[in-house]
């Protein structure tokens, strides 16, 4: 019986993708699998039972099932935080230990999914480092590239976890940084005793969101081309510049949604003719009839939002970096990325799995 905690240096680093990738791979190898997420940060109810949204979803993907209070003994609601900050701290670790014992019984491997960073939950004693030690299991930490890697953090985690840290996965690495990662950062980490289990490159599909989902997340309204709301959006451009400058940028970023004021019909037309996935018009301003007609002819959705351009751009940045992995095509692709780039031979050896 082995246990593996999947943690990360920050939230939204790709834990769900790694958990699903590892779980489905091991199941194909004939490994009997258990799954739990001890601390739920996204409260959700299914059949009247409180649990974590991600945990409910991943159980379906992995085809495993246990009661939500066993899978996620600690659900962080507003009331939970109020009690914790007021010093009314209960023993939250024992229910997690009990839940792990039930789920792991008779299983070859139990995946334990972290929430937030490895230090999240420290205020009530359920941070990842503490749980790994209490459960006596191994740990893999994901570090997602966001302008740079958290290499200092990874070295500190190695010092804190010792042999419990099996290795780290460097995720979402852009092509321009791949050489530096492989020739400089990876050797540095491994000299510090931090095994790099895998380097997963940045993948355009994994960072996309459908137009319809984007409209919902922005609180906007789709006013044209309603039949094309499944178009993928990879990134965004802000259409506040002169048309000539905008055209130069737009040619390099064809799969980008264009955020522009409802009164900038010149930029709107260039974006439409350039086959952008959608227009996001800010300031609650509707386009003129020429733009509306052209949008319908070209089947390019237009989303109208109330916020100003700057606010929408900030929201878009957040949405694209934190979009949940829910679409079946993206899940399949994410699983393939995990299988292609993680050293499963080393991982199986460390977990004592002879498959």
Secondary structure as UniProt FT lines:
FT   STRAND          2..8
FT   HELIX           15..28
FT   TURN            29..30
FT   STRAND          33..36
FT   STRAND          39..40
FT   STRAND          43..46
FT   TURN            47..48
FT   STRAND          49..52
FT   HELIX           53..62
FT   HELIX           68..71
FT   STRAND          74..75
FT   HELIX           78..85
FT   TURN            86..87
FT   HELIX           92..104
FT   TURN            105..106
FT   STRAND          109..113
FT   TURN            118..121
FT   HELIX           122..124
FT   HELIX           128..135
FT   STRAND          138..144
FT   HELIX           151..161
FT   HELIX           162..164
FT   STRAND          165..173
FT   HELIX           175..180
FT   HELIX           181..185
FT   HELIX           186..191
FT   TURN            192..193
FT   STRAND          196..201
FT   HELIX           204..207
FT   STRAND          209..210
FT   HELIX           211..218
FT   STRAND          221..222
FT   HELIX           226..228
FT   TURN            229..230
FT   STRAND          232..233
FT   STRAND          235..238
FT   HELIX           243..252
FT   TURN            254..255
FT   STRAND          256..261
FT   TURN            262..263
FT   HELIX           265..273
FT   TURN            274..275
FT   STRAND          278..282
FT   TURN            283..284
FT   HELIX           289..298
FT   STRAND          301..304
FT   HELIX           309..322
FT   HELIX           328..341
FT   HELIX           344..351
//
